Amino acid sequence: MPELPGCAADGETYQAALQNVEVIMQEWIETVQELGRIVPQPKGRLMFS
């Protein structure tokens, strides 16, 4: 997750990775909020090669 520093996930399959990233993103956001930090706003779709 480029916009969420240190936030990453993987999985055995593409579908598993997508499920894991949903969980990790939510936990990352909750942790940042608990620490009183700012959650970055989405910057839009990023393209990678």
VENHU-V859786 format. One record per helix or strand of 2 or more residues. SS is the DSSP state (A for helix, B for strand). FROM is the first residue (numbers start at 1). TO is the last residue. If there is no record, write none. Layout:
SS | FROM | TO
SS | FROM | TO
//
This chain:
A | 14 | 34
//
